[in-house]
Structure formats: C-alpha cells, structure tokens
Amino acid sequence: MALGSSLHGCPLYFDPSEVRILTDEWIEEYNHKRPHGSLGNMIPFEWKMNIINAKTLK
C-alpha cells in the first residue's frame, strides 16, 4: 500500500497550537463527558454526584 493511500482521509495538522486545542478537547471529552465502564457506564459527574448523595443520606 502506498503512503498516500494510507493517509487518505486522515487530517493533517500544520499548526502546533491547533493540535494542542484539539488534544485538549479530546482529553476533556474522554475524561469528563463519556460514560466509563469502570464507573458503571456513568459519566464522571454522575458518579461523583451519586457518591456525594450517598454520603449525605447516611
């Protein structure tokens, strides 16, 4: 397979600040907005609120 065909459809970035912004957005999504299997498929905020509510009800 030629290099050109393996890169077809892949975004190319030339500005390091653009890469940093996109990476930060991805990290935010991955860590804070997507369900995590280890948290019972809840997003971290939901999980945190469940813990806080459970402590408040004791």
Backbone as XML, in Angstrom:
<?xml version="1.0"?>
<chain id="A" units="angstrom">
  <residue number="1" name="MET">
    <atom name="N" x="0.856" y="-1.176" z="0.000"/>
    <atom name="CA" x="0.000" y="0.000" z="0.000"/>
    <atom name="C" x="0.899" y="1.235" z="0.000"/>
  </residue>
  <residue number="2" name="ALA">
    <atom name="N" x="0.572" y="2.174" z="-0.817"/>
    <atom name="CA" x="1.343" y="3.409" z="-0.913"/>
    <atom name="C" x="1.042" y="4.315" z="0.271"/>
  </residue>
  <residue number="3" name="LEU">
    <atom name="N" x="2.018" y="5.092" z="0.664"/>
    <atom name="CA" x="1.839" y="6.012" z="1.793"/>
    <atom name="C" x="0.662" y="6.940" z="1.565"/>
  </residue>
  <residue number="4" name="GLY">
    <atom name="N" x="0.521" y="7.482" z="0.371"/>
    <atom name="CA" x="-0.581" y="8.395" z="0.080"/>
    <atom name="C" x="-1.938" y="7.765" z="0.314"/>
  </residue>
  <residue number="5" name="SER">
    <atom name="N" x="-2.113" y="6.511" z="-0.066"/>
    <atom name="CA" x="-3.414" y="5.873" z="0.123"/>
    <atom name="C" x="-3.675" y="5.554" z="1.591"/>
  </residue>
  <residue number="6" name="SER">
    <atom name="N" x="-2.624" y="5.319" z="2.378"/>
    <atom name="CA" x="-2.844" y="5.046" z="3.795"/>
    <atom name="C" x="-3.188" y="6.318" z="4.561"/>
  </residue>
  <residue number="7" name="LEU">
    <atom name="N" x="-2.850" y="7.468" z="4.018"/>
    <atom name="CA" x="-3.170" y="8.735" z="4.670"/>
    <atom name="C" x="-4.473" y="9.342" z="4.175"/>
  </residue>
  <residue number="8" name="HIS">
    <atom name="N" x="-5.091" y="8.716" z="3.193"/>
    <atom name="CA" x="-6.333" y="9.257" z="2.634"/>
    <atom name="C" x="-7.396" y="9.364" z="3.727"/>
  </residue>
  <residue number="9" name="GLY">
    <atom name="N" x="-7.953" y="10.525" z="3.878"/>
    <atom name="CA" x="-9.000" y="10.751" z="4.873"/>
    <atom name="C" x="-8.480" y="11.109" z="6.247"/>
  </residue>
  <residue number="10" name="CYS">
    <atom name="N" x="-7.186" y="11.061" z="6.460"/>
    <atom name="CA" x="-6.614" y="11.424" z="7.751"/>
    <atom name="C" x="-6.348" y="12.927" z="7.781"/>
  </residue>
  <residue number="11" name="PRO">
    <atom name="N" x="-6.767" y="13.589" z="8.850"/>
    <atom name="CA" x="-6.492" y="15.027" z="8.921"/>
    <atom name="C" x="-5.003" y="15.280" z="9.133"/>
  </residue>
  <residue number="12" name="LEU">
    <atom name="N" x="-4.513" y="16.317" z="8.528"/>
    <atom name="CA" x="-3.133" y="16.734" z="8.721"/>
    <atom name="C" x="-3.136" y="18.093" z="9.403"/>
  </residue>
  <residue number="13" name="TYR">
    <atom name="N" x="-2.281" y="18.250" z="10.391"/>
    <atom name="CA" x="-2.213" y="19.488" z="11.140"/>
    <atom name="C" x="-0.828" y="20.094" z="10.952"/>
  </residue>
  <residue number="14" name="PHE">
    <atom name="N" x="-0.802" y="21.369" z="10.714"/>
    <atom name="CA" x="0.457" y="22.055" z="10.498"/>
    <atom name="C" x="0.758" y="23.066" z="11.591"/>
  </residue>
  <residue number="15" name="ASP">
    <atom name="N" x="-0.202" y="23.392" z="12.395"/>
    <atom name="CA" x="-0.048" y="24.399" z="13.434"/>
    <atom name="C" x="-0.062" y="23.701" z="14.806"/>
  </residue>
  <residue number="16" name="PRO">
    <atom name="N" x="1.033" y="23.742" z="15.551"/>
    <atom name="CA" x="1.057" y="23.072" z="16.860"/>
    <atom name="C" x="-0.032" y="23.550" z="17.810"/>
  </residue>
  <residue number="17" name="SER">
    <atom name="N" x="-0.429" y="24.807" z="17.721"/>
    <atom name="CA" x="-1.488" y="25.287" z="18.612"/>
    <atom name="C" x="-2.824" y="24.638" z="18.265"/>
  </residue>
  <residue number="18" name="GLU">
    <atom name="N" x="-3.056" y="24.349" z="16.988"/>
    <atom name="CA" x="-4.277" y="23.652" z="16.575"/>
    <atom name="C" x="-4.281" y="22.232" z="17.141"/>
  </residue>
  <residue number="19" name="VAL">
    <atom name="N" x="-3.152" y="21.582" z="17.078"/>
    <atom name="CA" x="-3.042" y="20.224" z="17.631"/>
    <atom name="C" x="-3.289" y="20.258" z="19.128"/>
  </residue>
  <residue number="20" name="ARG">
    <atom name="N" x="-2.764" y="21.251" z="19.835"/>
    <atom name="CA" x="-2.941" y="21.364" z="21.282"/>
    <atom name="C" x="-4.415" y="21.573" z="21.635"/>
  </residue>
  <residue number="21" name="ILE">
    <atom name="N" x="-5.094" y="22.440" z="20.895"/>
    <atom name="CA" x="-6.514" y="22.709" z="21.153"/>
    <atom name="C" x="-7.337" y="21.446" z="20.936"/>
  </residue>
  <residue number="22" name="LEU">
    <atom name="N" x="-7.106" y="20.765" z="19.824"/>
    <atom name="CA" x="-7.852" y="19.539" z="19.538"/>
    <atom name="C" x="-7.552" y="18.443" z="20.555"/>
  </residue>
  <residue number="23" name="THR">
    <atom name="N" x="-6.307" y="18.361" z="20.993"/>
    <atom name="CA" x="-5.944" y="17.374" z="22.011"/>
    <atom name="C" x="-6.621" y="17.686" z="23.330"/>
  </residue>
  <residue number="24" name="ASP">
    <atom name="N" x="-6.622" y="18.949" z="23.728"/>
    <atom name="CA" x="-7.298" y="19.342" z="24.967"/>
    <atom name="C" x="-8.791" y="19.035" z="24.912"/>
  </residue>
  <residue number="25" name="GLU">
    <atom name="N" x="-9.421" y="19.290" z="23.769"/>
    <atom name="CA" x="-10.849" y="18.984" z="23.615"/>
    <atom name="C" x="-11.094" y="17.490" z="23.734"/>
  </residue>
  <residue number="26" name="TRP">
    <atom name="N" x="-10.219" y="16.685" z="23.130"/>
    <atom name="CA" x="-10.373" y="15.238" z="23.194"/>
    <atom name="C" x="-10.201" y="14.736" z="24.626"/>
  </residue>
  <residue number="27" name="ILE">
    <atom name="N" x="-9.207" y="15.274" z="25.343"/>
    <atom name="CA" x="-8.982" y="14.871" z="26.732"/>
    <atom name="C" x="-10.191" y="15.220" z="27.589"/>
  </residue>
  <residue number="28" name="GLU">
    <atom name="N" x="-10.750" y="16.399" z="27.389"/>
    <atom name="CA" x="-11.952" y="16.814" z="28.135"/>
    <atom name="C" x="-13.101" y="15.845" z="27.873"/>
  </residue>
  <residue number="29" name="GLU">
    <atom name="N" x="-13.327" y="15.525" z="26.623"/>
    <atom name="CA" x="-14.396" y="14.588" z="26.258"/>
    <atom name="C" x="-14.142" y="13.215" z="26.872"/>
  </residue>
  <residue number="30" name="TYR">
    <atom name="N" x="-12.939" y="12.713" z="26.720"/>
    <atom name="CA" x="-12.596" y="11.363" z="27.184"/>
    <atom name="C" x="-12.705" y="11.250" z="28.698"/>
  </residue>
  <residue number="31" name="ASN">
    <atom name="N" x="-12.217" y="12.249" z="29.415"/>
    <atom name="CA" x="-12.157" y="12.162" z="30.867"/>
    <atom name="C" x="-13.426" y="12.623" z="31.581"/>
  </residue>
  <residue number="32" name="HIS">
    <atom name="N" x="-14.230" y="13.478" z="30.952"/>
    <atom name="CA" x="-15.329" y="14.092" z="31.692"/>
    <atom name="C" x="-16.712" y="13.930" z="31.079"/>
  </residue>
  <residue number="33" name="LYS">
    <atom name="N" x="-16.819" y="13.607" z="29.805"/>
    <atom name="CA" x="-18.129" y="13.634" z="29.158"/>
    <atom name="C" x="-18.583" y="12.300" z="28.595"/>
  </residue>
  <residue number="34" name="ARG">
    <atom name="N" x="-17.759" y="11.286" z="28.630"/>
    <atom name="CA" x="-18.156" y="9.997" z="28.082"/>
    <atom name="C" x="-18.379" y="9.016" z="29.223"/>
  </residue>
  <residue number="35" name="PRO">
    <atom name="N" x="-19.288" y="8.080" z="29.035"/>
    <atom name="CA" x="-19.501" y="7.060" z="30.063"/>
    <atom name="C" x="-18.253" y="6.185" z="30.230"/>
  </residue>
  <residue number="36" name="HIS">
    <atom name="N" x="-17.969" y="5.828" z="31.477"/>
    <atom name="CA" x="-16.825" y="4.973" z="31.794"/>
    <atom name="C" x="-17.343" y="3.634" z="32.312"/>
  </residue>
  <residue number="37" name="GLY">
    <atom name="N" x="-16.868" y="2.563" z="31.732"/>
    <atom name="CA" x="-17.255" y="1.229" z="32.180"/>
    <atom name="C" x="-16.907" y="0.997" z="33.637"/>
  </residue>
  <residue number="38" name="SER">
    <atom name="N" x="-15.784" y="1.531" z="34.074"/>
    <atom name="CA" x="-15.358" y="1.336" z="35.465"/>
    <atom name="C" x="-16.237" y="2.103" z="36.453"/>
  </residue>
  <residue number="39" name="LEU">
    <atom name="N" x="-17.045" y="3.014" z="35.947"/>
    <atom name="CA" x="-17.958" y="3.791" z="36.804"/>
    <atom name="C" x="-19.405" y="3.364" z="36.589"/>
  </residue>
  <residue number="40" name="GLY">
    <atom name="N" x="-19.613" y="2.141" z="36.132"/>
    <atom name="CA" x="-20.973" y="1.662" z="35.884"/>
    <atom name="C" x="-21.612" y="2.340" z="34.690"/>
  </residue>
  <residue number="41" name="ASN">
    <atom name="N" x="-20.802" y="2.676" z="33.697"/>
    <atom name="CA" x="-21.253" y="3.367" z="32.480"/>
    <atom name="C" x="-21.880" y="4.722" z="32.759"/>
  </residue>
  <residue number="42" name="MET">
    <atom name="N" x="-21.404" y="5.376" z="33.818"/>
    <atom name="CA" x="-21.826" y="6.747" z="34.102"/>
    <atom name="C" x="-20.709" y="7.686" z="33.681"/>
  </residue>
  <residue number="43" name="ILE">
    <atom name="N" x="-21.079" y="8.936" z="33.419"/>
    <atom name="CA" x="-20.041" y="9.935" z="33.210"/>
    <atom name="C" x="-19.496" y="10.292" z="34.601"/>
  </residue>
  <residue number="44" name="PRO">
    <atom name="N" x="-18.266" y="10.764" z="34.669"/>
    <atom name="CA" x="-17.677" y="11.047" z="35.984"/>
    <atom name="C" x="-18.513" y="11.966" z="36.866"/>
  </residue>
  <residue number="45" name="PHE">
    <atom name="N" x="-19.173" y="12.971" z="36.284"/>
    <atom name="CA" x="-20.002" y="13.873" z="37.100"/>
    <atom name="C" x="-21.153" y="13.124" z="37.766"/>
  </residue>
  <residue number="46" name="GLU">
    <atom name="N" x="-21.823" y="12.234" z="37.012"/>
    <atom name="CA" x="-22.915" y="11.443" z="37.589"/>
    <atom name="C" x="-22.408" y="10.568" z="38.734"/>
  </residue>
  <residue number="47" name="TRP">
    <atom name="N" x="-21.263" y="9.930" z="38.507"/>
    <atom name="CA" x="-20.682" y="9.059" z="39.515"/>
    <atom name="C" x="-20.361" y="9.844" z="40.782"/>
  </residue>
  <residue number="48" name="LYS">
    <atom name="N" x="-19.743" y="11.016" z="40.582"/>
    <atom name="CA" x="-19.391" y="11.865" z="41.721"/>
    <atom name="C" x="-20.638" y="12.285" z="42.496"/>
  </residue>
  <residue number="49" name="MET">
    <atom name="N" x="-21.689" y="12.668" z="41.776"/>
    <atom name="CA" x="-22.919" y="13.088" z="42.445"/>
    <atom name="C" x="-23.553" y="11.927" z="43.211"/>
  </residue>
  <residue number="50" name="ASN">
    <atom name="N" x="-23.481" y="10.712" z="42.675"/>
    <atom name="CA" x="-24.001" y="9.543" z="43.389"/>
    <atom name="C" x="-23.248" y="9.326" z="44.692"/>
  </residue>
  <residue number="51" name="ILE">
    <atom name="N" x="-21.929" y="9.497" z="44.674"/>
    <atom name="CA" x="-21.118" y="9.348" z="45.889"/>
    <atom name="C" x="-21.490" y="10.421" z="46.904"/>
  </residue>
  <residue number="52" name="ILE">
    <atom name="N" x="-21.598" y="11.670" z="46.454"/>
    <atom name="CA" x="-21.951" y="12.772" z="47.362"/>
    <atom name="C" x="-23.342" y="12.548" z="47.957"/>
  </residue>
  <residue number="53" name="ASN">
    <atom name="N" x="-24.306" y="12.150" z="47.133"/>
    <atom name="CA" x="-25.662" y="11.908" z="47.615"/>
    <atom name="C" x="-25.711" y="10.745" z="48.603"/>
  </residue>
  <residue number="54" name="ALA">
    <atom name="N" x="-24.944" y="9.702" z="48.335"/>
    <atom name="CA" x="-24.909" y="8.554" z="49.236"/>
    <atom name="C" x="-24.341" y="8.955" z="50.609"/>
  </residue>
  <residue number="55" name="LYS">
    <atom name="N" x="-23.321" y="9.810" z="50.631"/>
    <atom name="CA" x="-22.731" y="10.265" z="51.888"/>
    <atom name="C" x="-23.690" y="11.189" z="52.631"/>
  </residue>
  <residue number="56" name="THR">
    <atom name="N" x="-24.462" y="11.979" z="51.886"/>
    <atom name="CA" x="-25.397" y="12.909" z="52.501"/>
    <atom name="C" x="-26.571" y="12.182" z="53.149"/>
  </residue>
  <residue number="57" name="LEU">
    <atom name="N" x="-26.966" y="11.062" z="52.560"/>
    <atom name="CA" x="-28.114" y="10.309" z="53.072"/>
    <atom name="C" x="-27.786" y="9.470" z="54.298"/>
  </residue>
  <residue number="58" name="LYS">
    <atom name="N" x="-26.516" y="9.297" z="54.594"/>
    <atom name="CA" x="-26.134" y="8.465" z="55.769"/>
    <atom name="C" x="-26.407" y="9.161" z="57.058"/>
  </residue>
</chain>
